[in-house]
Amino acid sequence: MHNQKEEKDCCDEMEIPKTKEVASSCHGVGGDGQSGHSEHSSHGSHGMNHGSAKSFLTRFGMVTILLLPLILGTKLADRALGYSLSMSPFLEFVLLTVILLIGSVFFLHATHELKARKPGMMTLVSIAVVAGYLYSVSAIFLPELGMGFGIEIATLIWVLLFGHYLEAKATATGGDALSAVAELLPQVAHRITANMESDVPISDLNKGDTVRVKPGEKIPADGEVSDGGAHVSEALLTGEAKPIRKERGMQVVAGSIVLDGSLTVRLTRVGEHSTVGEIKKLVQRAQGTKPNSQRIADRAAGFLAYIALAVAIVAGFVWYAIGAPIALSFTVAITVLVIACPHALGVAIPAVTALTTKRASRAGMLIKDLSKLEILKSVDTVLFDKTGTLTEGSFGITEIYQNGDHKDDEAILIAASLEAHSSHMIAATFIDEARKRALTIKELGEFENHEGEGVSATLDGVRYYLGTATLLERVGIELSQRKYGLGTIVYLGSEKKHISTFILADKIKGESKLAVSALMKLKVRVAMMTGDNEETARAVGRELGIEQVFAGVMPEGKLEIVRTLQKDGKIVAMVGDGVNDAAALAGANVGLAVGGGTAVAIEAGDMVLMSGNPLL
């Protein structure tokens, strides 16, 4: 709270003025890159990520209309309806060609698969469709070739478009992690040149520039404080819930939020070299890699395409070798290709996708990558972030020790009344607690702010002091000597008497212990990673029964822990909510982001626990 040590901690979050920061394109921290994560995952299934649900539905509707005349011209329609549509060869050619063009979205994905040298279902579909179309068009104008595959090809496109409409609708996520990274930075910065302040886009900032950051604003780049003082929240980047006092000569990082006061900062690392830029690169690198199980699935999809193509060619050659006409040989080869395309899966898998997504959504889980469900059942190691995942992520009063006859409500009321006149960060903690207890804050007199130590005021004729041990001892109040729990300690005293002691800390979520216990009963290894200090991390670990705790871990360290476990053959699920978790979420076999966390973490995760409840 009012501590004058080099890195002074304050003890709570307060409401920050809302700013209008939007994604920017500064020096490599932009968000316009294609997320490799989703693109890669598409190789492992028939899912596609290009094209919205609306686009697929429009294409499906158009093909439905064009397909009807082709169906009405078949013998099946004649037998069923007693009527068949007479159609000129040219009209049939036009209908098939338009349907092919509408389904050309599949060719785009086949091109991506081939460029990546990872042929999959879209490659197989595209070969079958093109081959069938060419043969069918030839058969239209050369009747001696026999019956074509017009209806089959058109139906295949129709079925796949509907299937991908279902899948796109079920798995739409509305953004990616890389674009969300950019939102950590402000759109503009207040640059100081020749004692004049001017607003400039952060893309114009250079190393050595000086900027001013005002209350409620985000720091645009890494730097050193050259003037001013303020409490800064680095929770999104480090996982440390307590705001930290920053003064002249101290380092600040891009994306941190200035909560009170004003800072003048000389920039030392900008753009892609800043902390936010490094996080973007970590996420990018993690998304560009895949776990072993996903790579095996991708190879299987490629083998299917190769095998189907090889069997089709061999079948055609065999028939030709035994004396069949070349037209019949081509028919056999194309028939094999068309049969190899899994028509049923084109609808069945997306239908299951839609149902699974809907049921998960009702349970409070948003599934962004359904292929991860297959991996989730095999997970043997779960890594939890601490702040905001296992804990509430904000400070509250966890314990109250009375040193006299006062009740807890009385002590809270006195403390909140004193802090109502303070601009310090700790004030919000006591005021919020008083509101929760439906206490009415009292008027006081002779308020005094003791810089770095606390506050004092007169209430109902009594002089009260709230703050550090140094403040109370300086005014002659003798403190009781007892061992308190972990957290920030705030003392309350009056005249010469020590009244109460408050412990402020990040509260553990009520469901966290149940979630950890349930996982351990399933023989799943549980560990915790945090950027917080060792002592606090170990205390939370003991409370939850987690033996393996990694403390003081930066974003790259979290990703490295995930990688190390994977190299040891572990199937890792990562659960987190902060920017510092994004790379680990993207790199884990399954990433579970906590709802209410940062946009970066949510976009980097494969699934989102919407309620923020780890027990889900």
N, C-alpha and C positions, 0 to 999 in steps of 0.2 A: 504494500500500500504506500505508505509515506516513507519509504526507505531510501537512503542516500547512497547506497552501494553503487558500484560502477554500472551494473546492469540492473536497474531498479525495476522491480516487479510491481505492477498494480493488479488488482484482484477481481476485476469483473469487466464484462462487456457492457457498454451502454449503447443506446440507439445512436446510429451514425447518420448524419444528413445524407439523404439519397442523392447520388450523383447520376449523371447520364452517360456513363462510360459505355461505349460500345466496342465491338471488335475492331481492331485496327490492323493495319498491315505493316507494322514497324519492323524494320530490320530482321526479318525472319521470324517474327512472332505472329505473323498473320495466320489466318485460319482457312485459307483457300485450298490447302492441299487435300488431295483425296485420301480418305482414311483407308490405309492398307488393311486394317483389321477386318472390316466387313467385306472387302474385296476378296481377301484370302479365304474367308470362311465360305464364300460362295463356291469355291472350287470343291469344297468337300461335300456339297449337296447340289441339288438342282436349283437352289434359290438364286435369284438375281437381285442386284442392288441398283441397277440402272432402270429408271422408270417408276413413276408413282402408281399407286393403286388406281387412281383415276385414269391414267394413261392406259393401263392394261385393260380396264373395264371398257374404255372407249374402243380400243382395238378389238376386244372380244365382241362388242355389239356390232361393229362393222362387218366382221367376219361372219357372224350369225346371219346377217341380212344377205350377204353374198353367197353363203353356203346353201341357203334354202333352194334357189333355182337349180343348183347342181344336184341336190338330193331329189328334187321333184323330177329330174330327168333320168333317174335310175329305174331299173327293172323292179327294184324293191318297192318303190313308190307306186309303180303300176300295179303290182300285186296287192299292195295294201290299200290303195285308194281307188284302183280301177282307172287310174288316169296317170299319165306321165307327160312332162313338159318337153315339147320338141325344141331343141336348141341348136343353133348353127355352130359349127366348129369354131368360128371366129369368136362368138360370144363366150363359148366355154373357155377359150384361150384367154380372153380378157379377164373373166372372173377369176381364173386360177392365178393369173399374173398379179392382179390387184391383191388377192389374198396373200400371195407370197410376199409382196411389198409390205403389207400390213404386219406380217410376221417377221419382217427383217430384223426386228430387235434381237431375235435369237442369234442372227449372224454376227451382230456386234459383240455379243458375249463369247461366241465361238472364236472370234478374232482375238479377244483378250486372253482366252485360254491358250490359244496357239502361240501368241506372243510370249506368254509366260512359260511355254513348253509344258503345259499341264492340261492336255485335252480332257474334257469331261463330258457330261451329258449334253451340253449345248453344242459341242463339236459333233457328237453323234447325231443329234437332231438335225443340225444344219446340213450335214452330208446327206442324210436320208431325204430331207425335204428338197434340197437342190437336185439330187439324182432323180427322185421321184417326179419332180416338176419337169425336168428336161425330158424324161422318158414319156411323161403324160402328154406334154405339148407335141412331141414327135408323133405319138400315137394318134393325136387329134387330126393331124394333117397327113399322116401315113397310116391309114387303117390296117395295112398289112402287118403292122407291128403287134396288133392285138389290143387288148384292153390296157388302158393306162392306170395310173394311181392317183388320178385327180381327186376323187372323193376322199381317199385315204390320207393324202397329204393335207388337204384342206381341213379335214377333221382333226388331224394331229395338231395343226396350228391352233385350231379352235379350242381344243382341250387344254393345250399348254398355256394359252393366253388366259383362260379362266383360272387355271391352277395358280398361275403367277399373280393374278389379281388377288386371289385369296391370301397368298403368302405375303404380297406387298402390303395388303391391308392389315395383316396380323402383326407384321414385324416393323412397320414404319416407326422410326425413332426420332425424326425431326432434328437432326444435327449430328456433329461428330466432335470428338474430343479435341482435335486440333483447332477448330474454330472457337471452341469454348475457352481454350487457353488464352486467346487474344483478349477475351473479356476481363481478364485479370488486370489489365492495364487501362489507364485512362485514355481518352481520345486525344486530349491535349495536355500540355504541361506549361507551367508558368516559368518561362526562362528569364533569367536576370542577365542583362547585358548593359554594362556601363551604368549600373544602379537603376536601370529602367526595366520594368517587368512587362513582358509581352507573352501572349498565348500562342504557342506553336504546336503543330502536330508532333506527336512523339517520334514519328519517323524522321524528323529533322534534328533530333537530339544527337549530340556527339559526346564522346568521352572528353571530360574536362569541363563540360557545360555546368552552370549553376542553375538550379531550379528551386522554386519555393513550393512547398506542399502545405495546404491549409487543412483545417479540421474537416474530417469526413472524406478527404480525397485519398487516392491511391498514389503510392510512390511510383513514378514512371520508369525508373531504372535503378540498378544498384549504385550505391554511392556512399559518401561519408558526410556526416552532419557537420556543416561549417558554422551554423548559427542556430539558435533556438533550442527548444526542448518540448517534447511531447510524448505521450504514451502511444505506442504503435502496436497494432495487432498483426502478428505474423502467423496466426492460427491456420490460415489457408495453405501456407507454405511449409510450416514446420510441424504443425500439429500441437504446438504449445498453446494452451488455452489462455494463459495469463498474458495480457498486454504487457509490453516491456517499455520501460522508460528509456528514451533515446535523447542523448545530449551531444554537445560539441565533441567531435573526434570519434564518435561511434559509427559503426557500419549499419546501413539499412539496405533492405533488399526490395527489388521490384515487386509490385503487387501487394505489398504491405499497406495497411490502412492507418492513417494518422487519426487518432481518436480525439485528442484534445491538443491545444497548442498549435504551433506552426514550426515547420522545419525548413531550413535552407540547406540544400544538399548539393555537394559537388559530385557529379556523376563519374563513376570509375568503370562501370561495365554497362553497355547499352545493347539493345536489340537482342540478337541471337546469343550474345555473350553474357547477357544478364541471367539471373536466376530463373526467371520465367522462360527465357529462350532455351536454357538448358533443360528445363522440364519438358518443353515442347519436343526437343530432340529425343529425350528419353522415351516419351510416349510414342513418337514416330518409330523409334527403333524397336520398341516392344511390340507395337502393332504390326510391324513388318516381319515378325517371326511367329512361328506356330509350334505348339506342343507336338510331341511325337505322335499321339493318337490322331491329331488332325492331319499330319503329314501322311500317315498310313491311309487315311480315308481318301485323301487327294490322289494318292498313287492308285488306289483301287478304282477310282472313277476313270483315271487315265487308262488303266488296263482294260476296262470294259469297252472304251471307245476303240482301242487298238484291236482287241479280240473281235468285236463286232465287224469292224472294217475288214479284218483279215478273213474271217469266216465268209463274209459276203463275196469277197474276191475269189476265194477258193471255190465256193459253191458255183459261182458263175463259170469259172474255168473248167470245173469237173463236168458240168452239164455240156459245155461246148466240146470238151474232149471226148465225151461219149456219143457225140453226133447230133446234139440238139442244135437247132438254129440259133444264130447269134442273138436274135430278138428274144427268144425264150431264155437264153443264158443271162441276158441283161435283166430280164424280168425276175429270174430267180435271185440274182445278186441284190437287186433293189428290194425285193420282198424280204430278204434277210435283214437288210438295214432297217426297213420300216418296222418289222416285227421286233427288232432289237431295241427300238425306242420305247421306253416304258410309258405307254399312254396312260395306264391306270394310275401309275405313280404321279403323273402330272396333275391329277386332281386329288388322289388319296392323300399324298403327303401334305399339300397345302391345306386340305380340309382338316387333317389332324393338327396341323400347325395352328389354324384358326381356333379350333376347339381348345387346344392346350393353352394358348395365349389368353383366351377368354376366361378359362377357369383359374389360371394363375393370377390374372388381373383381379378377379373377385376376391382372391385370397390375399391381395396386397402386394403382388409381385409382378413387375413388368419384365417380360422376357424379350431381350433384344436380339439374341442369337440362339435360336432353338437347337442348333447342333450341340450346344453346350449342355443341354439336358442329359444327353447320352453320357457325357463326361462326368457330370455332377454325381451320378450314382457311384462312380468309381473313385471319387476323391478320398484320399487317406490323410491329407494334411490341410488344416484350415489356419490361415494367418489372419489375425484380427488387427486392425488399426485400433489405437486406444481412444484418442480424443474424438468425440462425436460419433463413434461407433459403439464402443463398449461403455463410454461415459456420455453425459449429456452434451459436453462440448462447451459449456458455459459455467461460470462460477456461481456457487450458491453457498449458503451457510450450512455446513454439514454437521457441525457440533456446537453446542453452547454449554460452557461450564460456568455455573454460578458460584460466587464466592461470598454469598450472604443470603438474605431473605427474599431477594428479588425473584420474580418468576420470569420465564423466558419471554413472554409477551411484553412485560414491562421493560426488560432490557432491550428488546428489538425496537420498541416504540421510542425509547430514549435515543438509541443509536440512529434510527431513521430520521428523527427530528433534527439531530445535529447535522446529519449528512445532507438534509434537504437544502441546506445553504451552501453546500460544497460542489465544486465543479469537478472534483476528483472522481476517478473511475470507480472507486470502491462504493461511492454513494449509491449507485444504481442497485447494488446487491442488497443493501439494507432497506432501501425504499421498496424494492420489489417484494422482499420478504414481509414487510409491514402490510403491503397491499394484499398479499396472499392470506395474511392473518386477519384481514378486515380491520386493521388498526388505523386510527385517524392521527395523522402527524400533527404535533403541537407547535404552537408559536414559541420562539425563544428569543433571547436577547443577548447582547454583547458577544456576538459570534466572532470567533477568531480562527484564522487558518494558520496552522503551524507548518510552514513549508517543509515537506519531506518527512513530517512526523505525525500529523493528524489534525484534528479540529477540537475546538472547545467552545462552549456557550453556556448561558445561564437558562435553566428551565425550571419553572415553578420555584424560583428563588434559590435553586441549587446549581453550583458550577460543576459541569460535567466535562470529562476529557475522553476522547475516543481516538485511538491510534496505536502507535508503536510502544514498545516497552520503554524506549528512550524518553518519549514524551511524558508518560505517567511517572516515571522515576524522577524526571527533572523537576516536576512540580511537587515531589515529596510523597507520592503514592507508592506504598510498598506492595509489590506483586506477590501473589502466592506462588510458591515454587512447586511446580508439578510438571509431569511430562505430558505433552499434548500430542495429538495425532498429526499426521502430515497435512500440510496446507499452509495458507497464509494466516498468521495469528494477529488478531486485532483485540486490543484491550479496552475495556470501558471502566472508568473510575469517576468518583465524585469527591471533591474536597481531598480528604486524606485516605479514602477507602477504595480498594479494588472491588468492583461490583461483579463484572462478568468478563469472560474470555470467549471470543468467537473464532471458530476455525472455518476459513473459507477455502473451498476446494471444488474441483470439477466432480460432480456427483456421478456415481456409477448407475447406469440404467437398471431398473428393477428386473428386466428380462435377461440381462447379460449373464448372470450366474446360471440361470436355468438353461440358457442356450449352450454355454460351455459344458455344463454337466451332461446335457443330452448328447452332445457330440462325443464326449469321452465315453459314455455308455455304449456308443456305436463303434468304439475302438478307433476313433479318429484322433489323430495327433493335433493338439491345439497349441498355437503359439501367438504371442502378441508382439507387434512392432510399433514403435512410437518415436517421435522426435523429441519427446519430453525427457527430463533428466532421469537418471538411473534410480534414485531413491523413490521418486513418485511412481515410476513405472513398476518397480518391484512391489510397492505397496498395493497397487491396483491388481497386479498379478496374484499376490497372496490372497486378496479378498475374493477373487474369482476362481482360485484354484488352478491358475495357469503357471506351470513351472518354468517353461521356456519363454523368456522375455528378452526382446532386443530393444535397448533404449538408446536415445541419442542418434537415431538413424535418419539420415537424409533421404530424399527421393531416390537417388541412384543406389543408395544402400539397401532400400527396400526391394528394388528390382533385383539387385545382386543376390539377396537372400532367397528370393523366389527362384532365380536361375540355379543357385547352388542346390536347393532341394530337388529341383527337376532333374538336375544332372545325377542326383543320387537315386533317381527312379521314382520319386514321389509325384503323385498327382495332386497339384496344389490349387486350393480355392483361396482367393484373397478377398477380404471384406473390408471396405474402407469408404471414407466420405470426403477426403480432402484432396487438394491439388497435389500434395506430396504423396498421395496414394495412386495417382493416375497411372504412372508407368508400371507399377506393380500390378494394378488391376488389369491393364492391357497385356502384361506379360504372363500372368498366371494362366493355368489351364482353364479356370473359370474365374471371372471377376464379378463380384457381387457388390454393387455400389449401394450405399445407404441413402434412401430418399431424404431430402432436406439438406443433403451435402452440396458440395460445389458442382457446378455444371460440368467441369472438366472430369471429375470423378464419375459422375453419372454417365457421361458419354463414353468414357473409357471402359466402363464395366459391361459385361455381357448380360447381366440381369440387375434390376433395381428393386431393392426392398423399400417400397413406397412409404410404409409407415415408419421406417427407421428402427423397427423392432428386430434385433438380431435373433430373436427366438423363432421368427417366421421361417 
